[in-house]
Amino acid sequence: MTYTLITANRNYSSWSLRPWVLMKALNLPFEDRIEPFAAASNYAAFRSFSPTGQVPALIDGDRTVWDSLGITLYLADRHAGVWPADEAARAFAQCAVAEMHSGFATLRSDCTMNVGVRVEPNIHSPALGRDIARLRELWEQGLDRFGGPFLAGSVFTAIDAFYAPVAFRVRTYGLDVGPAGQSWVDHMLAHPAMKQWEDEALAESWREESHEAEIGAAGRIIADYRAA
């Protein structure tokens, strides 16, 4: 039976992007179902398909798998290529995925994902500066140690999927992640799966007020490439 992956708006939903781009990059077939963010809180509506009232959720027959990390671990038990084959690269990737899943709180709050706009950001807080410095350090370590062009070697794996939303954030806010980090961002943004996500994000016509307010609070919007 084919999986069903439930995600939200392409433009806003960073958590949705992770399993979606992973499954696309690994050529895992799935039914693509979008449940848009219709309000500031979608908990009640999303509870109809997700026990946490959040996206993403993966439906496999009569089984529901929730949370981007839970979905990734579930897929890794069933499909090759989710994690790097090399043991050292796999350990690095798993630690980096866990760090992304639980950390970088200031980056998330100060630089919310909005694929279709470009922003001149407000002055960075020290906490955001630390998050960006850690990204730069982590990416440089992975690229140098495992040879690139992906973060844990020559092929796309879960670590790239988990940092994929950050690639969009780097571009949206013009974040300085250093030459090596920017090379990975550029490589990711050119990936066919990332291009498909971006194209679909730009084509979306709906807007959600609270997400738009977040991007407005982050800085001055200097370009908006989304459909009217």
Secondary structure by P-SEA (a helix, b strand, c coil): cbbbbbbccccccccccaaaaaaaaacbbbbbbbbccccccccccccccccccccbbbbccccccccaaaaaaaaaacccccccccaaaaaaaaaaaaaaaccaaaaaaacccccccccccccccaaaaaaaaaaaaaaaaaaaaccccccccccccaaaaaaaaaaaaaaaacccccaaaaaaaaaaaacaaaaaaaaaaaacccccaaaaaaaaaacccccccccc
